Amino acid sequence: MQRLREIALRHTDLAKATAATIRVKLLKIGAAVIRNTRRIRILLASHHPLRDIYFIAANALASP
């Protein structure tokens, strides 16, 4: 969780959040997972309040 906070959540509202807060607000999100032969798609709820922070974190972790 500390590395997630340092790398992906650096300039967000969760930059100083505890591990429990990050787990509850960012990682425990209901989603539909669609698995195909070439890719895996994760469909998140469009009304989630921290949706933008989730995508910022995902993009930061995906880029080398």
Secondary structure, 3 states (H helix, E strand, C coil): CHHHHHHCCCCCCCCCCCHHHHHHHHHCCCEEEEECCCCEEEEECCCCCCHHHHHHHHHHHHCC
